Amino acid sequence: MAMDSFSASLMKDKREIIIAPTIYKFANFGEFAQEFSLGERDVVLTNEFIYKPFMEQYNLACQFVFQEKFGVGEPSEAMIETMYETIPYDSYDRVIAIGGGAIMDLCKLLGCKRPDTVHNLYFKRFPVEHEKEVIAIPTTCGTGSEVTNISVAIVKDEKDGQLTGGETKLGLVSDDIIPNKVCLIPDLLKTLPYKPFASSAIDALIHATESYLSPSRKTMTSELFSVKAMEMILKGFVMIGEKGPDARLDYLDEYVTASLYAGVAFLKAGCATVHGMSFPLGGTYHVPHGESNYALFGKILEIYDEIKPDGELMNFKKLVASILGGKPEDAIATLNALLEKVLPLKPLHEYGFKEEDITGFPESVMINQQRLITNSYVPMTKELMERVYRECF
């Protein structure tokens, strides 16, 4: 299939790297609130389980809205429409996103001109226009969404302009939705349960890896951020593998920083096949984003190694071996074994994935995820995608 015009435009972008937000780091939420003088014209989108221990004590005048009021899971058309109804456009001047990737994606939309319909926005029939300041504060260590130009949502699928009756996950991409400021507060990660911590940290590793292996959009500066992110994340995983899950609690600053580095890297270099193939899995069976990526990551690396073991993949294997030990030729197997210690890998059928999806999902990926699979380390065909799904089934 030929590259779509949107993917082609990304490939033509010759900017070395894009770092739009001003980045801050604070010891706790109180320091942030004082520095930014939060007030009644600020809307804070967060979760109640984050608000209670970290924000409630300050009795701030700003409008706190909990994401769970709109629904659970990743953003959907219905969730976004409910959010728009709950938070009138003229009720705020500034948006503060405090949470994981879903909250980041939602708040990017709150900073933009309201569309005629959410569906038209994600199918690029309504322009993206940034109008209000957005401050992003991540409380996971994986999405990197606080510094990226993409907002992902599960939307009603269509083919040739007609609704199919199904759903798919799409990314709205525009530099206009990059947050204005990012504040890192490692303290906010302390209440994050281990499983979402682990899946989000693995997701950050995947961001860094796919950016590093990017065949045409990688830049020398994105490589620097990718390498540093991978080093920090893998060293943390080694600690967890040796000492257990609680070892993460002394390394939260490094994890939230590494996640941001990985986000900066894929802002220009881009993600690729892992993300492209995970989107229908997440959209159809509502698998959390980090888990859906992890379900496919190891197998895709193995196939890359089988088809093109040298080049940038060899450099990646040397980097992994230098951190985890062993020989570069064994690095992918060693990495997959370490990730299994951090978070046991589940086969796709445990998420509800069906045998017919082995051939059906590649069709969806080829139609809807060209911006991602065109960035694959090796050319990605439907046959290769079917193999990945089959062997992960």
Contacts in CASP RR format, 6 or more apart in sequence:
PFRMAT RR
TARGET T0000
AUTHOR 0000-0000-0000
METHOD contacts of the structure
MODEL  1
MAMDSFSASLMKDKREIIIAPTIYKFANFGEFAQEFSLGERDVVLTNEFI
YKPFMEQYNLACQFVFQEKFGVGEPSEAMIETMYETIPYDSYDRVIAIGG
GAIMDLCKLLGCKRPDTVHNLYFKRFPVEHEKEVIAIPTTCGTGSEVTNI
SVAIVKDEKDGQLTGGETKLGLVSDDIIPNKVCLIPDLLKTLPYKPFASS
AIDALIHATESYLSPSRKTMTSELFSVKAMEMILKGFVMIGEKGPDARLD
YLDEYVTASLYAGVAFLKAGCATVHGMSFPLGGTYHVPHGESNYALFGKI
LEIYDEIKPDGELMNFKKLVASILGGKPEDAIATLNALLEKVLPLKPLHE
YGFKEEDITGFPESVMINQQRLITNSYVPMTKELMERVYRECF
1 366 0 8 1.000
1 370 0 8 1.000
3 11 0 8 1.000
3 370 0 8 1.000
3 374 0 8 1.000
4 370 0 8 1.000
4 371 0 8 1.000
6 124 0 8 1.000
6 173 0 8 1.000
6 370 0 8 1.000
6 371 0 8 1.000
7 370 0 8 1.000
7 371 0 8 1.000
7 374 0 8 1.000
10 173 0 8 1.000
10 217 0 8 1.000
10 371 0 8 1.000
11 216 0 8 1.000
11 217 0 8 1.000
11 374 0 8 1.000
13 217 0 8 1.000
13 268 0 8 1.000
15 268 0 8 1.000
16 219 0 8 1.000
16 220 0 8 1.000
16 221 0 8 1.000
16 268 0 8 1.000
17 219 0 8 1.000
17 221 0 8 1.000
17 222 0 8 1.000
17 225 0 8 1.000
17 264 0 8 1.000
17 267 0 8 1.000
17 268 0 8 1.000
18 149 0 8 1.000
18 175 0 8 1.000
18 178 0 8 1.000
18 267 0 8 1.000
18 268 0 8 1.000
19 147 0 8 1.000
19 264 0 8 1.000
19 267 0 8 1.000
20 147 0 8 1.000
20 149 0 8 1.000
20 175 0 8 1.000
20 178 0 8 1.000
20 179 0 8 1.000
20 180 0 8 1.000
21 136 0 8 1.000
21 146 0 8 1.000
21 147 0 8 1.000
21 178 0 8 1.000
21 179 0 8 1.000
21 180 0 8 1.000
21 181 0 8 1.000
21 182 0 8 1.000
22 180 0 8 1.000
22 181 0 8 1.000
22 182 0 8 1.000
23 147 0 8 1.000
23 181 0 8 1.000
23 182 0 8 1.000
23 183 0 8 1.000
23 184 0 8 1.000
23 260 0 8 1.000
24 32 0 8 1.000
24 35 0 8 1.000
24 181 0 8 1.000
24 182 0 8 1.000
24 183 0 8 1.000
24 184 0 8 1.000
25 183 0 8 1.000
25 184 0 8 1.000
25 185 0 8 1.000
26 32 0 8 1.000
26 35 0 8 1.000
26 183 0 8 1.000
26 184 0 8 1.000
26 185 0 8 1.000
27 185 0 8 1.000
27 187 0 8 1.000
28 54 0 8 1.000
28 185 0 8 1.000
28 187 0 8 1.000
29 54 0 8 1.000
29 55 0 8 1.000
29 58 0 8 1.000
29 185 0 8 1.000
29 187 0 8 1.000
29 188 0 8 1.000
30 58 0 8 1.000
32 137 0 8 1.000
32 183 0 8 1.000
32 185 0 8 1.000
33 55 0 8 1.000
33 58 0 8 1.000
33 60 0 8 1.000
36 96 0 8 1.000
36 135 0 8 1.000
38 44 0 8 1.000
38 60 0 8 1.000
38 61 0 8 1.000
38 62 0 8 1.000
38 96 0 8 1.000
39 60 0 8 1.000
39 61 0 8 1.000
39 62 0 8 1.000
40 61 0 8 1.000
40 62 0 8 1.000
40 63 0 8 1.000
41 62 0 8 1.000
41 92 0 8 1.000
41 93 0 8 1.000
41 94 0 8 1.000
42 62 0 8 1.000
42 63 0 8 1.000
42 92 0 8 1.000
42 93 0 8 1.000
42 94 0 8 1.000
42 95 0 8 1.000
42 96 0 8 1.000
43 62 0 8 1.000
43 63 0 8 1.000
43 65 0 8 1.000
43 87 0 8 1.000
43 91 0 8 1.000
43 92 0 8 1.000
43 94 0 8 1.000
43 95 0 8 1.000
43 96 0 8 1.000
43 110 0 8 1.000
44 55 0 8 1.000
44 62 0 8 1.000
44 63 0 8 1.000
44 64 0 8 1.000
44 65 0 8 1.000
44 96 0 8 1.000
44 98 0 8 1.000
45 65 0 8 1.000
45 66 0 8 1.000
45 67 0 8 1.000
45 83 0 8 1.000
45 87 0 8 1.000
45 95 0 8 1.000
45 96 0 8 1.000
45 97 0 8 1.000
45 98 0 8 1.000
45 103 0 8 1.000
45 106 0 8 1.000
45 107 0 8 1.000
45 110 0 8 1.000
46 55 0 8 1.000
46 64 0 8 1.000
46 65 0 8 1.000
46 66 0 8 1.000
46 67 0 8 1.000
46 97 0 8 1.000
46 98 0 8 1.000
46 99 0 8 1.000
46 103 0 8 1.000
47 66 0 8 1.000
47 67 0 8 1.000
47 68 0 8 1.000
47 99 0 8 1.000
47 103 0 8 1.000
48 66 0 8 1.000
48 68 0 8 1.000
49 191 0 8 1.000
50 98 0 8 1.000
50 99 0 8 1.000
50 139 0 8 1.000
50 188 0 8 1.000
50 191 0 8 1.000
51 64 0 8 1.000
51 66 0 8 1.000
53 191 0 8 1.000
54 187 0 8 1.000
54 188 0 8 1.000
55 64 0 8 1.000
55 98 0 8 1.000
62 96 0 8 1.000
63 87 0 8 1.000
63 91 0 8 1.000
63 92 0 8 1.000
65 86 0 8 1.000
65 87 0 8 1.000
67 99 0 8 1.000
67 102 0 8 1.000
67 103 0 8 1.000
67 106 0 8 1.000
69 82 0 8 1.000
69 86 0 8 1.000
70 79 0 8 1.000
70 80 0 8 1.000
70 82 0 8 1.000
70 83 0 8 1.000
70 86 0 8 1.000
70 106 0 8 1.000
71 79 0 8 1.000
71 82 0 8 1.000
73 102 0 8 1.000
73 286 0 8 1.000
73 288 0 8 1.000
74 102 0 8 1.000
74 105 0 8 1.000
74 152 0 8 1.000
74 153 0 8 1.000
74 154 0 8 1.000
74 169 0 8 1.000
74 282 0 8 1.000
74 283 0 8 1.000
74 286 0 8 1.000
74 288 0 8 1.000
74 289 0 8 1.000
75 102 0 8 1.000
75 105 0 8 1.000
75 106 0 8 1.000
75 151 0 8 1.000
75 152 0 8 1.000
75 153 0 8 1.000
75 154 0 8 1.000
76 153 0 8 1.000
76 154 0 8 1.000
76 155 0 8 1.000
76 167 0 8 1.000
77 118 0 8 1.000
77 119 0 8 1.000
77 122 0 8 1.000
77 153 0 8 1.000
77 154 0 8 1.000
77 155 0 8 1.000
77 156 0 8 1.000
79 106 0 8 1.000
79 153 0 8 1.000
80 106 0 8 1.000
80 109 0 8 1.000
80 118 0 8 1.000
80 153 0 8 1.000
81 118 0 8 1.000
83 106 0 8 1.000
83 109 0 8 1.000
83 110 0 8 1.000
84 114 0 8 1.000
84 118 0 8 1.000
87 110 0 8 1.000
89 114 0 8 1.000
92 110 0 8 1.000
92 132 0 8 1.000
93 132 0 8 1.000
93 133 0 8 1.000
94 132 0 8 1.000
94 133 0 8 1.000
94 134 0 8 1.000
94 135 0 8 1.000
95 107 0 8 1.000
95 110 0 8 1.000
95 111 0 8 1.000
95 132 0 8 1.000
95 133 0 8 1.000
95 134 0 8 1.000
95 135 0 8 1.000
96 107 0 8 1.000
96 134 0 8 1.000
96 135 0 8 1.000
96 137 0 8 1.000
97 103 0 8 1.000
97 104 0 8 1.000
97 106 0 8 1.000
97 107 0 8 1.000
97 108 0 8 1.000
97 134 0 8 1.000
97 135 0 8 1.000
97 136 0 8 1.000
97 137 0 8 1.000
97 146 0 8 1.000
97 179 0 8 1.000
98 137 0 8 1.000
98 139 0 8 1.000
98 188 0 8 1.000
99 137 0 8 1.000
99 138 0 8 1.000
99 139 0 8 1.000
99 140 0 8 1.000
99 188 0 8 1.000
100 138 0 8 1.000
100 139 0 8 1.000
100 140 0 8 1.000
100 143 0 8 1.000
100 145 0 8 1.000
100 200 0 8 1.000
101 138 0 8 1.000
101 140 0 8 1.000
101 143 0 8 1.000
101 144 0 8 1.000
101 145 0 8 1.000
101 289 0 8 1.000
104 136 0 8 1.000
104 138 0 8 1.000
104 143 0 8 1.000
104 144 0 8 1.000
104 145 0 8 1.000
104 146 0 8 1.000
104 151 0 8 1.000
104 179 0 8 1.000
105 145 0 8 1.000
105 150 0 8 1.000
105 151 0 8 1.000
105 152 0 8 1.000
105 153 0 8 1.000
106 151 0 8 1.000
107 134 0 8 1.000
107 136 0 8 1.000
107 179 0 8 1.000
108 134 0 8 1.000
108 145 0 8 1.000
108 151 0 8 1.000
108 177 0 8 1.000
108 178 0 8 1.000
108 179 0 8 1.000
109 121 0 8 1.000
109 151 0 8 1.000
109 177 0 8 1.000
110 132 0 8 1.000
110 134 0 8 1.000
111 130 0 8 1.000
111 131 0 8 1.000
111 132 0 8 1.000
111 133 0 8 1.000
111 134 0 8 1.000
111 177 0 8 1.000
112 128 0 8 1.000
112 129 0 8 1.000
112 130 0 8 1.000
112 131 0 8 1.000
112 132 0 8 1.000
112 176 0 8 1.000
112 177 0 8 1.000
113 127 0 8 1.000
113 128 0 8 1.000
113 129 0 8 1.000
113 131 0 8 1.000
115 121 0 8 1.000
115 126 0 8 1.000
116 126 0 8 1.000
117 126 0 8 1.000
118 153 0 8 1.000
118 155 0 8 1.000
119 155 0 8 1.000
119 156 0 8 1.000
120 126 0 8 1.000
121 128 0 8 1.000
121 172 0 8 1.000
122 153 0 8 1.000
122 155 0 8 1.000
122 170 0 8 1.000
122 171 0 8 1.000
122 172 0 8 1.000
123 155 0 8 1.000
123 158 0 8 1.000
123 170 0 8 1.000
124 172 0 8 1.000
128 172 0 8 1.000
128 174 0 8 1.000
128 176 0 8 1.000
128 177 0 8 1.000
129 176 0 8 1.000
130 176 0 8 1.000
130 177 0 8 1.000
133 180 0 8 1.000
133 181 0 8 1.000
134 179 0 8 1.000
134 180 0 8 1.000
134 181 0 8 1.000
135 179 0 8 1.000
135 180 0 8 1.000
135 181 0 8 1.000
135 182 0 8 1.000
135 183 0 8 1.000
136 145 0 8 1.000
136 146 0 8 1.000
136 147 0 8 1.000
136 179 0 8 1.000
136 181 0 8 1.000
136 182 0 8 1.000
136 183 0 8 1.000
137 146 0 8 1.000
137 182 0 8 1.000
137 183 0 8 1.000
137 184 0 8 1.000
137 185 0 8 1.000
137 188 0 8 1.000
138 144 0 8 1.000
138 145 0 8 1.000
138 146 0 8 1.000
138 182 0 8 1.000
138 184 0 8 1.000
138 256 0 8 1.000
138 259 0 8 1.000
138 260 0 8 1.000
139 188 0 8 1.000
139 189 0 8 1.000
139 192 0 8 1.000
140 189 0 8 1.000
140 192 0 8 1.000
140 196 0 8 1.000
140 197 0 8 1.000
140 200 0 8 1.000
140 259 0 8 1.000
141 189 0 8 1.000
141 192 0 8 1.000
141 197 0 8 1.000
141 200 0 8 1.000
141 201 0 8 1.000
141 204 0 8 1.000
141 252 0 8 1.000
141 255 0 8 1.000
141 256 0 8 1.000
141 258 0 8 1.000
141 259 0 8 1.000
142 200 0 8 1.000
142 201 0 8 1.000
142 203 0 8 1.000
142 204 0 8 1.000
142 207 0 8 1.000
142 259 0 8 1.000
142 262 0 8 1.000
142 290 0 8 1.000
143 200 0 8 1.000
143 203 0 8 1.000
143 204 0 8 1.000
143 259 0 8 1.000
143 289 0 8 1.000
144 204 0 8 1.000
144 207 0 8 1.000
144 259 0 8 1.000
144 260 0 8 1.000
144 262 0 8 1.000
144 263 0 8 1.000
145 151 0 8 1.000
145 263 0 8 1.000
146 179 0 8 1.000
146 182 0 8 1.000
146 260 0 8 1.000
146 263 0 8 1.000
147 178 0 8 1.000
147 179 0 8 1.000
147 182 0 8 1.000
147 260 0 8 1.000
147 263 0 8 1.000
147 264 0 8 1.000
147 267 0 8 1.000
148 178 0 8 1.000
148 263 0 8 1.000
148 266 0 8 1.000
148 267 0 8 1.000
149 173 0 8 1.000
149 174 0 8 1.000
149 175 0 8 1.000
149 176 0 8 1.000
149 177 0 8 1.000
149 178 0 8 1.000
149 267 0 8 1.000
150 171 0 8 1.000
150 172 0 8 1.000
150 173 0 8 1.000
150 177 0 8 1.000
151 171 0 8 1.000
151 172 0 8 1.000
151 177 0 8 1.000
152 169 0 8 1.000
152 170 0 8 1.000
152 171 0 8 1.000
152 172 0 8 1.000
152 289 0 8 1.000
153 169 0 8 1.000
153 170 0 8 1.000
153 171 0 8 1.000
153 172 0 8 1.000
154 167 0 8 1.000
154 168 0 8 1.000
154 169 0 8 1.000
154 282 0 8 1.000
154 283 0 8 1.000
154 286 0 8 1.000
155 167 0 8 1.000
155 168 0 8 1.000
155 169 0 8 1.000
155 170 0 8 1.000
156 163 0 8 1.000
156 164 0 8 1.000
156 165 0 8 1.000
156 166 0 8 1.000
156 167 0 8 1.000
157 163 0 8 1.000
157 164 0 8 1.000
157 165 0 8 1.000
157 166 0 8 1.000
157 167 0 8 1.000
157 168 0 8 1.000
157 364 0 8 1.000
157 368 0 8 1.000
158 164 0 8 1.000
159 367 0 8 1.000
167 283 0 8 1.000
167 284 0 8 1.000
168 279 0 8 1.000
168 280 0 8 1.000
168 283 0 8 1.000
168 364 0 8 1.000
168 368 0 8 1.000
169 279 0 8 1.000
169 280 0 8 1.000
169 282 0 8 1.000
169 283 0 8 1.000
170 279 0 8 1.000
170 368 0 8 1.000
173 371 0 8 1.000
178 267 0 8 1.000
182 260 0 8 1.000
184 256 0 8 1.000
184 257 0 8 1.000
184 260 0 8 1.000
186 252 0 8 1.000
186 253 0 8 1.000
186 255 0 8 1.000
186 256 0 8 1.000
187 252 0 8 1.000
189 197 0 8 1.000
189 252 0 8 1.000
189 255 0 8 1.000
189 256 0 8 1.000
190 249 0 8 1.000
190 252 0 8 1.000
192 200 0 8 1.000
194 245 0 8 1.000
194 248 0 8 1.000
195 343 0 8 1.000
196 288 0 8 1.000
197 248 0 8 1.000
198 240 0 8 1.000
198 245 0 8 1.000
198 342 0 8 1.000
198 343 0 8 1.000
199 288 0 8 1.000
199 290 0 8 1.000
199 291 0 8 1.000
199 294 0 8 1.000
199 343 0 8 1.000
200 259 0 8 1.000
200 290 0 8 1.000
201 233 0 8 1.000
201 237 0 8 1.000
201 248 0 8 1.000
201 255 0 8 1.000
201 259 0 8 1.000
201 342 0 8 1.000
202 290 0 8 1.000
202 293 0 8 1.000
202 294 0 8 1.000
202 297 0 8 1.000
202 339 0 8 1.000
202 342 0 8 1.000
202 343 0 8 1.000
203 289 0 8 1.000
203 290 0 8 1.000
203 293 0 8 1.000
203 294 0 8 1.000
204 229 0 8 1.000
204 233 0 8 1.000
204 255 0 8 1.000
204 258 0 8 1.000
204 259 0 8 1.000
204 262 0 8 1.000
204 263 0 8 1.000
205 229 0 8 1.000
205 230 0 8 1.000
205 233 0 8 1.000
205 234 0 8 1.000
205 237 0 8 1.000
205 262 0 8 1.000
206 271 0 8 1.000
206 274 0 8 1.000
206 275 0 8 1.000
206 290 0 8 1.000
206 293 0 8 1.000
206 294 0 8 1.000
206 297 0 8 1.000
207 229 0 8 1.000
207 262 0 8 1.000
207 263 0 8 1.000
207 265 0 8 1.000
207 266 0 8 1.000
207 271 0 8 1.000
208 225 0 8 1.000
208 226 0 8 1.000
208 227 0 8 1.000
208 229 0 8 1.000
208 230 0 8 1.000
208 233 0 8 1.000
208 258 0 8 1.000
208 261 0 8 1.000
208 262 0 8 1.000
208 265 0 8 1.000
208 266 0 8 1.000
209 226 0 8 1.000
209 230 0 8 1.000
209 297 0 8 1.000
209 301 0 8 1.000
209 316 0 8 1.000
210 266 0 8 1.000
210 269 0 8 1.000
210 270 0 8 1.000
210 271 0 8 1.000
210 272 0 8 1.000
210 273 0 8 1.000
210 274 0 8 1.000
210 275 0 8 1.000
210 375 0 8 1.000
211 218 0 8 1.000
211 222 0 8 1.000
211 223 0 8 1.000
211 225 0 8 1.000
211 226 0 8 1.000
211 262 0 8 1.000
211 263 0 8 1.000
211 265 0 8 1.000
211 266 0 8 1.000
211 269 0 8 1.000
211 270 0 8 1.000
211 271 0 8 1.000
212 218 0 8 1.000
212 223 0 8 1.000
212 226 0 8 1.000
212 227 0 8 1.000
212 230 0 8 1.000
212 265 0 8 1.000
212 269 0 8 1.000
212 312 0 8 1.000
212 316 0 8 1.000
213 272 0 8 1.000
213 304 0 8 1.000
213 312 0 8 1.000
213 313 0 8 1.000
213 316 0 8 1.000
213 377 0 8 1.000
214 222 0 8 1.000
214 269 0 8 1.000
214 270 0 8 1.000
214 272 0 8 1.000
214 375 0 8 1.000
214 377 0 8 1.000
215 312 0 8 1.000
215 375 0 8 1.000
215 376 0 8 1.000
215 377 0 8 1.000
216 375 0 8 1.000
217 268 0 8 1.000
217 269 0 8 1.000
217 270 0 8 1.000
217 375 0 8 1.000
218 269 0 8 1.000
218 312 0 8 1.000
219 268 0 8 1.000
219 269 0 8 1.000
221 268 0 8 1.000
222 264 0 8 1.000
222 265 0 8 1.000
222 266 0 8 1.000
222 267 0 8 1.000
222 268 0 8 1.000
222 269 0 8 1.000
223 265 0 8 1.000
223 269 0 8 1.000
225 261 0 8 1.000
225 262 0 8 1.000
225 263 0 8 1.000
225 264 0 8 1.000
225 265 0 8 1.000
226 261 0 8 1.000
226 262 0 8 1.000
226 265 0 8 1.000
226 269 0 8 1.000
227 319 0 8 1.000
228 258 0 8 1.000
228 261 0 8 1.000
229 258 0 8 1.000
229 259 0 8 1.000
229 261 0 8 1.000
229 262 0 8 1.000
229 263 0 8 1.000
229 265 0 8 1.000
230 319 0 8 1.000
230 320 0 8 1.000
230 323 0 8 1.000
231 319 0 8 1.000
231 323 0 8 1.000
232 254 0 8 1.000
232 255 0 8 1.000
232 257 0 8 1.000
232 258 0 8 1.000
232 261 0 8 1.000
233 255 0 8 1.000
233 258 0 8 1.000
233 262 0 8 1.000
234 320 0 8 1.000
234 323 0 8 1.000
234 324 0 8 1.000
234 335 0 8 1.000
234 338 0 8 1.000
235 254 0 8 1.000
235 323 0 8 1.000
236 247 0 8 1.000
236 248 0 8 1.000
236 251 0 8 1.000
236 254 0 8 1.000
236 255 0 8 1.000
237 338 0 8 1.000
237 339 0 8 1.000
237 341 0 8 1.000
237 342 0 8 1.000
238 323 0 8 1.000
238 324 0 8 1.000
238 338 0 8 1.000
239 247 0 8 1.000
239 248 0 8 1.000
239 251 0 8 1.000
240 247 0 8 1.000
240 248 0 8 1.000
240 341 0 8 1.000
240 342 0 8 1.000
241 247 0 8 1.000
241 338 0 8 1.000
241 341 0 8 1.000
241 342 0 8 1.000
248 255 0 8 1.000
269 375 0 8 1.000
270 372 0 8 1.000
270 375 0 8 1.000
271 372 0 8 1.000
271 375 0 8 1.000
272 372 0 8 1.000
272 373 0 8 1.000
272 375 0 8 1.000
272 376 0 8 1.000
272 377 0 8 1.000
273 300 0 8 1.000
273 372 0 8 1.000
273 373 0 8 1.000
273 375 0 8 1.000
273 376 0 8 1.000
273 377 0 8 1.000
273 380 0 8 1.000
273 385 0 8 1.000
274 293 0 8 1.000
274 296 0 8 1.000
274 297 0 8 1.000
274 300 0 8 1.000
275 293 0 8 1.000
275 369 0 8 1.000
275 372 0 8 1.000
276 365 0 8 1.000
276 369 0 8 1.000
276 372 0 8 1.000
276 373 0 8 1.000
277 296 0 8 1.000
277 300 0 8 1.000
277 361 0 8 1.000
277 365 0 8 1.000
277 369 0 8 1.000
277 373 0 8 1.000
277 385 0 8 1.000
277 388 0 8 1.000
277 389 0 8 1.000
278 287 0 8 1.000
278 289 0 8 1.000
278 290 0 8 1.000
278 292 0 8 1.000
278 293 0 8 1.000
278 295 0 8 1.000
278 296 0 8 1.000
279 292 0 8 1.000
279 365 0 8 1.000
279 368 0 8 1.000
279 369 0 8 1.000
279 372 0 8 1.000
280 357 0 8 1.000
280 361 0 8 1.000
280 364 0 8 1.000
280 365 0 8 1.000
280 368 0 8 1.000
281 287 0 8 1.000
281 292 0 8 1.000
281 295 0 8 1.000
281 296 0 8 1.000
281 348 0 8 1.000
281 351 0 8 1.000
281 353 0 8 1.000
281 361 0 8 1.000
282 288 0 8 1.000
282 289 0 8 1.000
282 292 0 8 1.000
284 357 0 8 1.000
285 351 0 8 1.000
285 352 0 8 1.000
285 353 0 8 1.000
287 295 0 8 1.000
287 351 0 8 1.000
291 346 0 8 1.000
291 351 0 8 1.000
292 351 0 8 1.000
294 339 0 8 1.000
294 343 0 8 1.000
294 345 0 8 1.000
295 345 0 8 1.000
295 346 0 8 1.000
295 347 0 8 1.000
295 348 0 8 1.000
295 351 0 8 1.000
295 392 0 8 1.000
296 388 0 8 1.000
296 392 0 8 1.000
297 339 0 8 1.000
298 332 0 8 1.000
298 335 0 8 1.000
298 336 0 8 1.000
298 339 0 8 1.000
299 388 0 8 1.000
299 391 0 8 1.000
299 392 0 8 1.000
300 388 0 8 1.000
301 332 0 8 1.000
301 335 0 8 1.000
301 336 0 8 1.000
302 332 0 8 1.000
302 336 0 8 1.000
303 378 0 8 1.000
303 384 0 8 1.000
303 387 0 8 1.000
303 388 0 8 1.000
304 313 0 8 1.000
304 377 0 8 1.000
304 378 0 8 1.000
305 313 0 8 1.000
305 317 0 8 1.000
305 332 0 8 1.000
307 378 0 8 1.000
308 377 0 8 1.000
308 378 0 8 1.000
309 329 0 8 1.000
312 377 0 8 1.000
313 377 0 8 1.000
314 328 0 8 1.000
316 331 0 8 1.000
317 328 0 8 1.000
317 329 0 8 1.000
317 331 0 8 1.000
317 332 0 8 1.000
318 328 0 8 1.000
318 331 0 8 1.000
320 328 0 8 1.000
320 331 0 8 1.000
320 332 0 8 1.000
320 334 0 8 1.000
320 335 0 8 1.000
321 327 0 8 1.000
321 328 0 8 1.000
321 330 0 8 1.000
321 331 0 8 1.000
321 334 0 8 1.000
324 331 0 8 1.000
324 334 0 8 1.000
324 335 0 8 1.000
324 338 0 8 1.000
325 334 0 8 1.000
326 334 0 8 1.000
336 345 0 8 1.000
339 345 0 8 1.000
347 392 0 8 1.000
347 393 0 8 1.000
348 357 0 8 1.000
348 389 0 8 1.000
348 392 0 8 1.000
348 393 0 8 1.000
349 393 0 8 1.000
353 389 0 8 1.000
353 393 0 8 1.000
355 393 0 8 1.000
357 389 0 8 1.000
358 386 0 8 1.000
358 389 0 8 1.000
358 390 0 8 1.000
358 393 0 8 1.000
359 386 0 8 1.000
361 385 0 8 1.000
361 389 0 8 1.000
362 382 0 8 1.000
362 385 0 8 1.000
362 386 0 8 1.000
362 389 0 8 1.000
363 382 0 8 1.000
365 373 0 8 1.000
365 385 0 8 1.000
366 373 0 8 1.000
366 382 0 8 1.000
373 380 0 8 1.000
378 384 0 8 1.000
END
